[in-house]
């Protein structure tokens, strides 16, 4: 699709009668437009497919392919459907003219027309086309930009989940739009036998939430000083001192500090935006099964036993970013062998079926129980159950799932 | 979503009905900001007619409570439906905002000196 420009509009006059064709072309040229002609439908199609035209003036009555047939062909061709068509008809052709209008012709012109009427009809059709073209061009640009954003955002999610002996992990993130406000993360803490699991949901949707997704995820990772890199490692000589103090902390201590740091950073430096995120932070040591967690205003995570019983890991503090100096508590548990930790965002339980029913917590628990063989089966099974439930209904919110199973080693 | 504003002494009550979501949140934000800018910083949000609020609505509450408190006032909530209260509770909003069963209770909580 060519970008908008100021070259004269190009018009195709289609008429099997040479006299009518010449008369009409002459008038169109006098109005200042570029003209080409075609004798019948087939020739018209060839010319329309060969070069860009802005308008077609089409005789309703023609041998071979008549007006309605040509119109249908045009409207069914994605490349040509947007070209306005004005039917040119004699007085007794009113029925066929109406048929053409119903098939998608934009307007009609009587064969015996006044130049002023030709001018008005053409100018209206061309203005409409110009506006539609500009709108389409604009939408295409925006879509391209969002596609770029989507790819970059993918970089803010872990390429793969860390492999730790005694644990299997799996995750899925399905954005509602091209960019997402949800995120998940998983990384090892020094000395490498504890894994931190993160699931977060930035408030709102769209580009704003997506921008903050990158920030929240980065602050959490950087302040946790994971094994493979984080801000602390870059602070040159101070690294040893800081690392020592972090290593001395228990996982629970670390998580409350990560929550506090991230909360204060957002609340103090980005308070004007009123952005916040609900986040579940878990630290799991697969060797012992010990886990600690800080749930900052987030949908409760679920601990799932092989027999199907569940335990909820409820909020231990507010969402991150509300007010500075908020207090975050931590809680803990032990993940036995064969048990799983499952964290997710509310987009999952709030997803709607075409009838408007919510997926809900009970359906989620049933889906978890039905797929309780491994972390990847949990994630895949829940996603499949969700998609079967929502069918063709448009997703309303981002959906994120993260499962970690302590394996029977 | 519709709003109506009522004044009792130096307390402004904004009665809200409908859903507070991405489409309507800006409108609600504007109602609150205008009041604070006009010098009315003791605010009550009547949620009696609100069946649903999304995180866009929560952002409005966050922005408004900070704005009102920066002027020496406050934003307090009244008459929340159980589903809405649940959302506010889970996300920790009830730990930063005072919530009341009725509008009268909320208005009275400001006392005669707007405290």
Interface residues (C-beta under 8 A of the other chain):
Chain A: X203 X204 X205 X271 X274 X275 X276 X278 X296 X297 X298 X299 X315 X317 X318 X319 X322 X323 X326
Chain B: X22 X54 X55 X56 X58 X59 X60 X62 X63 X66 X90 X91 X92 X93 X95 X96
